Amino acid sequence: MNPSAHVLPEIWLLTGIVAYGALVLWALAGIDRRRLQREPLRQHLLLGGSVAVMVLWLVRSSMVMPEIGLHVLGMTALTLLVGWRQALVGSLLPVLGPVLVGAEPWQMAGLSGLALAALPIGITHLVWRITQRLLPRNLFVYLFVCTLCGSALAAALARVAAVALLAIAGTYTLAAISHDQLVLLSLLLLPESLVNVAAIAALAAWRPQWLITLRPNLT
């Protein structure tokens, strides 16, 4: 999301910053930092994954609706790689990256973090937990359900949440949103799913030990 600061009420912007910051601090408090310090590889994966997602967020298009940057989220792959807590902390880079380069006003960082980072991370984690409980633990389920379906669902709900904010604020009419944004939403789901599946499938094939959510008994 990259609307001008005056598009949404100031209380929304402030609440978004506070809520997103609180979520990141909560996630940070639950991370085993001593273990993370003992395992430099996990630190490198967190930093590298966050930087990769930030690049995806910077490659955006605003040709249809300038207030909504269209880009691949990549949060599903990051969550499956490092877990939901580290993914939330790592989401600071893609959320703040566009702000630092001037692609998005800083006031929108909180709402962007909630809608486009925290929400898809939570959905991905929920889908993963459900598959762990209800479905066989094999690589097909991991790639198809957790990654492919999980990323599509996460991206869809994240975009709907972002569009809903603009609709409630009166930035766009429902007719304009249904004509432009919701049509583009279906087109965004394919590259979102492909990017996440390609990344996770490559890691599962060549470096399965890097995926914190991939259990050793997966076949």
Phi, psi and omega in degrees: 000133178218050177284162174295155185299334185277354183290320182253154179299145182299326180295326176295315181297315180295317179297320179298316180297315181295314183294315180295317177299320179295320178297317180296317178295321177298315178296318180298321181295332182271355180280137175283090186290329178295317177294321179297323178290329179284343183239085181303331180300319180295324177295317180294321180294320178296312181293314181296318178295320180294320178295318179298318178293322178300320178298319178299321181289330180283336177273088187229163176233137177233031186288328184271306177233105183303334183283349182232110177285128180265116181202161175289134182280313178072008184288332179295314180297318180296319180295316180291334180283312189242355183093161189291325182293309180293327178296320178297316178295316180294338181293347177301323181295306179295331179287317183273339180304307178299331178292317183293329180267002177084013180276347182210139178293145184296334181296336183272357185301320182295311180294322176297318179297321180289310187283318189257353179237297184297316181297308178296328176297314179297318179295317179299315179297319179296315178299317179298316179296320179296317179295326178296326182275322193252338187244159178299144181270088177221169187294327179297313178298318181299315183281317186281310185279303184294315187270302184293301181290321180298317180291322179295315180294317181297314180294319181297311182292326178295316180293321178297319178297317180295317180293323180298322178301315180291326179291317180296322180285350179083014180294320177228152174281160178299327180295317179294321180294315181293328182283324185254296191291315183291330175292317179293334181301317180296329179284332181284335185294326181294305178297326177301311181294318182295317180297313181293316180295318180299316181294312183289322179296320178296317179292320179296329181278320189253328181221063182298333180291345178283335184276109184292337181267358180267110184289150180299334182271007174292141180238000000 
